[in-house]
């Protein structure tokens, strides 16, 4: 029995690495084939955008709820529950020929975003303190690599008129393997936390965001001054305002209002939202642009494989390398400088592709610059947040920042699809100016984030402990896919706090 437990412990980290890779794979496999799905199901550009927007919207709301459920109901049960939901979503996407049901499947797949924070929580319970930081780093690094894996998976599976469902069948197999590994390897523990779930807050947040995004994505079709657009926009803003007021009177809110009113923290959440906007413009805009046939007056007529392997994969791989170096850069040059400089790099990348996009190398170089920007920015943000809040609030602060990033990506998805659907030229293709506007919007977002950082972000109010620096580096390795939830606020297997620098737990040598 002891030998079996030892084997299960050894398999835990590899199993979790495979399981959390689902997050990155679920996102990247769909981006390059949105156009293919649109053509095969004969839907509009605006409608097809909901394959991404709905998935991100579901992730923004579900991730904090599922993370809280893992604390209250047990991490193994919730981890497996998430995998079952994601499997159901993948299976639905693989068998249906209804676009509406395909969007429902993508909503179910949005639950995958909670796998990473729950996986980190499992590591905190099961891994010895002296191995925890290395384990989190490996789990995070797998997330970054998973994005590249998803691109390659899509490119080698779908080409020409190949049925897009082949990708989802592969995801079904991927999900089944993850589910079996979770069942065999992840141990069952009694949940120690007590409390409640802010279900009302989750519902209000999802309704408010959905209405606002619906107005943004469908405004070009309905008319920006039409009653439907105005009602959705007004309704969304009203519900979001009501949600914020409601959260102020809840004992255990989904999003603590103080994390949205404290100025330094609010600025960092806004910067995270802007980086999320820019990141998804790069994903979606580049994929659409390079697959557009030259008959439209621009584009390269790339196949799905060429779009992923030639134009998008180099940036993804360089982003993984940048993420591996980000922790050291933050440690040496300060998080504020790294974030500010990364935003400048991102602005340059988007300006490049907005102005020069006639040669393949221009697209590739732009993608590399943007990937470096995103990886470094997503490493610096947690370091700045941790320094601005109390040690017991770092998990909440990073969770909200993760929500802000995902909301930014949702906004970006809606904006890009709206631009491409509104500015249509001869042959039914989006005008070149639509892409220039999208990339210009991303440049403005990155530049605005840089201004926020340089002008309003102050020097950290407290230095990071060694443990906090280690966990910031682990977050950096996850790149744009996730943040390590509960920075330095987890529990060791013995039930002790992981915080360093206290009389009971003096600081140790940093492994950064």
C-alpha positions in Angstrom: 0.0 0.0 0.0 2.8 2.3 0.9 4.5 1.6 -2.5 1.2 2.4 -4.2 1.0 5.7 -2.4 4.6 6.5 -3.3 4.0 5.8 -7.0 0.9 8.0 -6.9 2.9 10.8 -5.3 5.5 10.6 -8.1 2.8 10.6 -10.8 0.9 13.6 -9.3 3.0 16.4 -10.8 3.2 14.8 -14.3 -0.6 14.2 -14.2 -1.3 17.7 -13.1 0.9 19.1 -15.8 -1.1 17.2 -18.5 -4.4 18.2 -16.9 -3.7 22.0 -16.7 -2.3 22.1 -20.2 -5.9 21.7 -21.2 -6.3 25.5 -20.4 -3.9 26.7 -23.0 -4.8 24.0 -25.6 -8.5 24.8 -25.3 -7.8 28.4 -26.3 -5.2 28.0 -29.0 -6.8 25.2 -30.9 -9.9 27.2 -31.8 -8.4 30.6 -32.7 -6.8 29.5 -36.1 -10.0 27.7 -37.2 -12.6 30.3 -36.4 -12.7 31.2 -40.1 -13.0 27.5 -41.1 -15.9 27.0 -38.7 -17.6 30.1 -40.0 -17.3 28.9 -43.6 -18.4 25.3 -42.9 -21.4 26.3 -40.7 -22.2 29.3 -42.9 -22.4 31.9 -40.1 -21.4 35.5 -40.0 -18.1 36.9 -38.8 -19.8 38.5 -35.8 -21.5 35.3 -34.8 -18.3 33.2 -35.2 -16.6 35.6 -32.8 -18.8 34.2 -30.0 -16.8 31.0 -30.2 -14.0 32.9 -28.4 -16.0 35.6 -26.6 -18.4 33.2 -24.9 -15.5 30.9 -23.8 -13.6 33.8 -22.2 -16.8 35.2 -20.6 -17.5 31.8 -19.0 -13.9 31.6 -17.8 -14.0 35.0 -16.2 -17.1 34.1 -14.1 -16.5 30.4 -13.5 -12.8 30.5 -12.4 -13.3 32.3 -9.0 -16.5 30.3 -8.3 -14.8 27.0 -9.0 -11.7 28.0 -7.0 -13.9 28.7 -4.0 -15.8 25.5 -4.5 -12.5 23.6 -4.4 -11.8 25.1 -1.0 -15.3 24.2 0.3 -16.0 20.8 -1.3 -12.5 19.3 -1.8 -10.0 19.9 -4.6 -10.1 16.4 -6.1 -13.9 16.5 -6.5 -13.9 19.9 -8.1 -11.0 19.1 -10.3 -12.7 16.0 -11.6 -16.0 17.9 -11.9 -14.3 20.5 -14.1 -12.8 17.8 -16.3 -16.2 16.2 -16.7 -17.7 19.6 -17.7 -14.9 20.3 -20.2 -15.3 16.8 -21.6 -19.0 17.3 -22.1 -18.2 20.6 -23.9 -15.6 19.0 -26.2 -18.0 16.1 -27.0 -20.8 18.5 -27.8 -18.5 20.5 -30.1 -17.4 17.3 -31.8 -20.9 15.9 -32.6 -23.0 18.9 -33.3 -23.6 20.7 -36.6 -25.6 23.5 -34.8 -23.7 26.7 -34.3 -25.7 27.6 -31.2 -24.8 24.2 -29.6 -21.2 24.8 -30.6 -21.2 28.0 -28.6 -22.7 26.2 -25.7 -19.9 23.6 -25.9 -17.3 26.4 -25.9 -19.0 27.9 -22.8 -18.6 24.5 -21.0 -15.0 24.4 -22.1 -14.5 27.8 -20.4 -14.5 25.9 -17.1 -11.0 24.6 -18.0 -9.5 28.0 -16.9 -10.1 26.9 -13.3 -7.9 23.8 -13.6 -4.7 25.8 -13.1 -5.5 27.5 -9.7 -7.1 24.2 -8.5 -4.0 22.3 -9.6 -1.8 24.8 -7.7 -4.0 24.2 -4.6 -3.5 20.5 -4.9 0.2 20.9 -5.1 0.1 23.0 -1.9 -1.6 20.2 -0.1 0.4 17.3 -1.4 4.0 18.5 -2.1 6.6 18.9 0.5 7.6 22.6 1.2 11.1 22.2 -0.1 9.8 20.9 -3.5 6.7 23.2 -3.8 8.3 26.1 -5.7 10.0 23.8 -8.2 6.7 21.9 -8.7 4.7 25.1 -9.3 7.4 26.3 -11.7 7.1 23.1 -13.7 3.3 23.2 -13.7 3.4 26.8 -14.8 6.0 26.2 -17.5 3.8 23.4 -18.9 1.0 26.0 -19.3 3.2 28.1 -21.5 4.3 25.2 -23.7 0.6 24.1 -23.9 -0.2 27.1 -26.0 2.3 26.1 -28.6 1.1 22.5 -28.5 -2.5 23.7 -29.2 -1.3 25.6 -32.3 0.6 22.6 -33.7 -2.3 20.3 -32.9 -4.7 22.5 -34.9 -2.4 23.0 -37.8 -1.7 19.3 -38.3 -5.4 18.3 -37.9 -7.2 20.8 -40.0 -6.3 21.8 -43.6 -8.2 22.9 -46.6 -11.8 21.7 -46.4 -11.1 19.2 -43.5 -14.0 19.0 -41.1 -13.2 21.2 -38.1 -14.7 18.6 -35.8 -11.5 16.6 -36.0 -9.9 19.1 -33.6 -12.7 18.6 -31.0 -12.5 14.8 -31.3 -8.8 15.1 -30.4 -9.8 17.3 -27.5 -12.2 14.6 -26.3 -9.3 12.1 -26.2 -7.1 14.6 -24.5 -9.8 15.3 -21.9 -10.4 11.5 -21.3 -6.7 10.9 -20.6 -6.7 13.9 -18.1 -9.9 12.6 -16.4 -8.5 9.1 -16.0 -5.2 10.4 -14.6 -7.0 12.7 -12.1 -9.1 9.7 -11.0 -6.1 7.5 -10.4 -3.5 10.0 -9.1 -5.1 12.9 -7.3 -5.8 12.0 -3.7 -9.0 12.7 -1.9 -8.8 15.0 1.1 -11.4 16.4 3.5 -12.1 20.1 2.7 -10.9 22.3 5.6 -12.5 25.6 4.6 -15.9 26.8 5.6 -18.1 29.5 4.1 -20.5 30.1 1.2 -20.4 30.8 -2.5 -21.5 34.2 -3.8 -23.8 32.7 -6.4 -25.9 35.9 -6.8 -22.7 37.9 -7.5 -21.6 35.4 -10.1 -25.0 35.6 -11.9 -25.1 39.4 -11.9 -21.5 39.6 -13.2 -22.1 37.1 -16.0 -25.4 38.9 -17.1 -23.8 42.3 -17.0 -20.8 41.3 -19.0 -22.8 39.3 -21.5 -25.2 42.2 -22.2 -22.3 44.7 -22.6 -20.4 42.3 -24.9 -23.6 41.6 -26.9 -24.1 45.3 -27.6 -20.4 45.6 -28.6 -20.3 42.6 -30.9 -23.7 42.9 -32.5 -23.9 46.7 -32.7 -22.6 46.7 -36.2 -25.3 44.3 -37.4 -28.2 45.8 -35.4 -27.1 49.4 -35.8 -25.2 51.3 -33.2 -28.2 53.5 -32.5 -30.8 50.8 -32.7 -33.0 50.1 -29.6 -31.6 46.6 -29.3 -28.0 47.8 -29.1 -28.8 50.7 -26.7 -30.9 48.5 -24.4 -28.2 45.8 -24.2 -25.5 48.4 -23.5 -27.6 50.3 -20.9 -28.8 47.0 -19.4 -25.2 45.7 -19.1 -23.9 48.8 -17.5 -26.8 49.0 -15.1 -26.4 45.3 -14.0 -22.7 45.8 -13.5 -23.3 48.9 -11.4 -25.9 46.9 -9.4 -23.4 44.0 -9.1 -20.8 46.3 -7.6 -23.3 47.8 -5.1 -24.4 44.3 -4.2 -20.9 43.1 -3.6 -20.3 45.9 -1.1 -23.0 44.3 1.2 -22.0 40.6 0.9 -19.9 39.0 3.7 -18.0 36.8 1.2 -18.2 38.6 -2.2 -17.0 37.1 -5.4 -14.9 40.2 -5.9 -14.1 42.2 -2.8 -15.0 45.8 -3.6 -11.9 47.2 -1.8 -9.8 45.5 -4.5 -11.6 47.7 -7.1 -11.5 51.0 -5.1 -7.9 51.0 -3.8 -6.2 53.2 -6.4 -2.8 51.4 -6.8 -4.5 48.0 -7.1 -7.2 49.3 -9.4 -4.6 50.7 -11.8 -2.9 47.3 -11.9 -6.2 45.6 -12.7 -6.8 48.2 -15.5 -3.3 47.5 -16.8 -4.1 43.8 -16.8 -7.3 44.4 -18.7 -5.4 46.4 -21.3 -2.8 43.7 -21.7 -5.6 41.2 -22.2 -7.1 43.3 -24.9 -3.8 43.6 -26.7 -3.0 39.9 -26.4 -6.1 38.7 -28.0 -5.9 41.2 -30.9 -2.6 39.6 -31.7 -4.1 36.1 -31.6 -7.2 36.7 -33.5 -6.1 39.5 -35.8 -2.9 37.7 -37.0 -4.8 34.4 -37.6 -7.5 36.1 -39.7 -5.0 38.3 -41.6 -2.6 35.7 -42.8 -5.4 33.3 -43.8 -7.1 36.0 -46.0 -6.4 35.2 -49.7 -4.3 37.8 -51.6 -7.4 38.4 -53.8 -8.6 40.7 -51.1 -5.7 43.0 -51.7 -3.7 41.9 -48.7 -3.1 38.7 -46.7 -1.1 35.5 -47.6 -3.8 32.9 -48.2 -2.2 30.7 -45.5 -3.6 27.4 -44.6 -4.4 26.6 -41.0 -1.1 24.8 -40.7 0.9 27.7 -42.2 -1.0 30.2 -40.0 0.0 28.3 -36.8 3.4 26.9 -37.6 4.8 29.7 -39.7 3.2 32.9 -38.4 2.1 32.2 -34.8 4.3 29.4 -33.4 7.6 31.4 -33.4 6.0 34.1 -31.2 4.6 31.5 -28.9 8.0 29.8 -28.5 9.8 33.0 -27.9 7.1 33.9 -25.3 7.9 30.7 -23.4 11.6 31.7 -23.3 10.7 35.2 -22.2 8.5 33.8 -19.5 11.4 31.7 -18.2 13.6 34.8 -17.9 10.9 37.1 -16.6 11.3 36.2 -12.9 15.0 37.0 -13.0 14.3 40.3 -14.9 11.7 41.3 -12.3 14.2 40.5 -9.5 17.0 42.5 -11.0 15.3 45.5 -12.6 12.0 45.8 -10.5 8.6 44.8 -11.6 7.6 48.4 -12.5 10.4 48.8 -15.0 9.8 45.4 -16.6 6.1 46.1 -17.0 6.7 49.5 -18.4 9.4 48.4 -20.9 7.3 45.4 -21.9 4.4 47.7 -22.8 6.7 49.8 -25.0 7.8 46.6 -26.7 4.2 45.6 -27.3 3.3 49.0 -28.7 6.2 48.7 -31.1 5.1 45.3 -32.2 1.6 46.4 -33.0 2.7 49.6 -34.7 5.0 47.4 -36.9 2.2 45.2 -38.1 -0.3 48.0 -38.5 2.1 49.9 -40.8 4.1 47.0 -42.4 2.3 43.8 -43.2 3.2 43.0 -46.8 6.0 40.4 -46.0 5.8 37.3 -43.8 8.8 38.3 -41.7 7.0 41.5 -40.7 4.1 39.5 -39.3 6.5 37.0 -37.5 8.6 39.7 -36.0 5.5 41.6 -34.8 4.2 38.4 -33.2 7.5 37.8 -31.4 7.5 41.3 -30.0 4.0 41.0 -28.8 4.6 37.6 -27.2 7.6 39.1 -25.3 5.4 41.9 -24.1 2.6 39.7 -22.9 4.9 37.2 -21.1 6.9 40.0 -19.3 3.8 42.0 -18.5 2.0 39.0 -17.0 5.1 38.3 -14.9 5.4 41.8 -13.6 1.8 42.4 -12.7 1.6 39.8 -9.8 4.9 41.1 -8.4 3.4 44.7 -8.2 0.1 43.4 -6.8 1.7 41.4 -4.1 3.7 44.5 -2.9 0.5 46.5 -2.7 -1.7 44.3 -0.6 -1.5 42.5 2.7 0.0 39.0 2.6 -3.4 37.4 3.3 -5.0 39.3 0.3 -2.5 38.3 -2.4 -4.7 35.4 -3.6 -7.7 37.6 -3.9 -5.8 40.3 -5.7 -4.3 37.9 -8.2 -7.6 36.3 -8.8 -9.2 39.6 -9.7 -6.3 40.5 -11.9 -6.8 37.2 -13.7 -10.5 38.1 -14.2 -9.5 41.5 -15.5 -7.2 39.9 -18.1 -9.9 37.5 -19.2 -12.5 40.3 -19.4 -10.0 42.3 -21.5 -9.6 39.3 -23.9 -13.4 39.0 -24.1 -13.7 42.7 -25.0 -10.9 42.3 -27.6 -12.6 39.3 -29.2 -15.8 41.2 -29.5 -14.1 44.4 -30.9 -12.0 42.5 -33.5 -15.0 40.5 -34.8 -17.1 43.7 -34.9 -14.5 45.5 -36.9 -14.0 42.7 -39.4 -17.8 42.3 -39.8 -18.4 46.1 -40.2 -15.7 47.0 -42.6 -16.3 44.7 -45.4 -15.0 45.2 -49.0 -15.3 43.6 -52.3 -15.6 39.8 -52.4 -17.0 39.7 -48.9 -13.6 40.0 -47.2 -12.9 42.4 -44.4 -11.2 45.6 -45.6 -7.5 45.9 -44.9 -8.3 49.0 -42.8 -10.3 46.8 -40.4 -7.1 45.0 -39.5 -5.1 48.2 -39.3 -7.7 49.6 -36.9 -7.6 46.4 -34.8 -3.8 46.4 -34.6 -3.9 50.2 -33.9 -6.3 49.6 -31.1 -4.0 47.1 -29.6 -1.1 49.5 -29.9 -3.2 52.1 -28.0 -4.0 49.6 -25.3 -0.3 48.7 -24.8 0.7 52.3 -24.8 -2.0 53.2 -22.3 -0.8 50.4 -20.1 2.7 51.9 -20.3 1.5 55.3 -19.4 -0.5 53.9 -16.4 2.7 52.1 -15.2 5.1 55.0 -15.7 2.9 57.8 -14.4 0.7 56.2 -11.7 2.3 53.1 -10.4 4.5 54.0 -7.5 7.4 52.2 -6.0 6.4 49.0 -4.1 5.2 49.8 -0.6 7.0 46.7 0.7 9.7 44.3 -0.6 8.7 40.9 -1.7 9.8 37.9 0.5 11.8 35.1 -1.0 8.8 32.9 -1.2 6.8 35.6 -3.0 9.6 36.1 -5.5 9.6 32.4 -6.2 5.9 32.3 -6.8 6.0 35.3 -9.0 8.6 33.4 -11.1 6.2 30.5 -11.2 3.4 32.8 -12.4 5.8 34.1 -15.1 6.3 30.6 -16.5 2.6 30.2 -17.0 2.8 33.2 -19.4 -0.5 34.6 -20.5 -2.5 31.5 -19.6 -2.9 31.9 -15.8 -1.6 33.2 -12.5 -0.5 31.3 -9.4 -3.6 31.9 -7.3 -2.9 32.6 -3.6 0.6 33.9 -3.9 2.5 33.0 -0.7 -0.8 32.4 1.0 -1.2 28.7 0.7 -0.9 25.9 3.2 1.8 23.3 3.5 0.9 19.7 4.0 1.5 20.2 7.7 -1.0 23.0 7.8 1.6 25.8 8.2 1.6 29.0 6.3 4.0 29.2 3.4 4.8 32.9 4.3 8.5 33.6 4.9 10.0 36.2 7.0 8.0 35.5 10.2 9.6 34.6 13.5 8.3 31.0 13.1 9.5 30.8 9.5 12.7 32.8 8.8 13.5 33.6 5.2 15.4 31.0 3.3 17.8 31.3 0.4 16.0 32.4 -2.8 16.0 30.0 -5.7 15.4 32.7 -8.2 
